[in-house]
Amino acid sequence: MEPQVLLLDEPMAGMNVEEKQDMSRFILDVNDEFGTTIVLIEHDMGVVMDISDRVVVLDYGKKIGDGTPDAVRSNEDVIRAYLGAGH
């Protein structure tokens, strides 16, 4: 099968740091090699920011952020909801 879109729901759940790094490399390799669009639902914000071209952030079903990782990282609504005031 050669899907055009691959939906991954919490693929890093329960993984340690090394396993998350391996999975991140695998996801990036699939995208690079096959050109597959990957929709990743993940709560590990470090992983999301490291491997994503575009990030959409939902808070209780409402979209509060949309853009590049850097743009989303600096979005005040996202900071309050997910990243914490210290970021």
NORVEN-V266613 format. One record per backbone hydrogen bond with DSSP energy under -0.5 kcal/mol. CO is the residue of the C=O (numbers start at 1). NH is the residue of the N-H. Records with the same first field share a line. If there is no record, write none. Layout:
CO=NH, NH
This chain:
4=37
6=8, 39
7=9
8=10, 41
10=13
12=15
16=20
17=21
18=22
19=23
20=24
21=25
22=26
23=27
24=28
25=29
26=30
27=31
28=32
29=33
30=34, 36
31=35
37=6, 39
38=40
39=8, 41
40=42
41=10
43=45
44=48
45=49
46=50
47=51
48=52
55=67
57=64, 65
59=62
62=59
65=57
67=55
68=72
69=73
70=74
72=75
75=79
76=80
77=81
78=82, 83
79=84
84=87
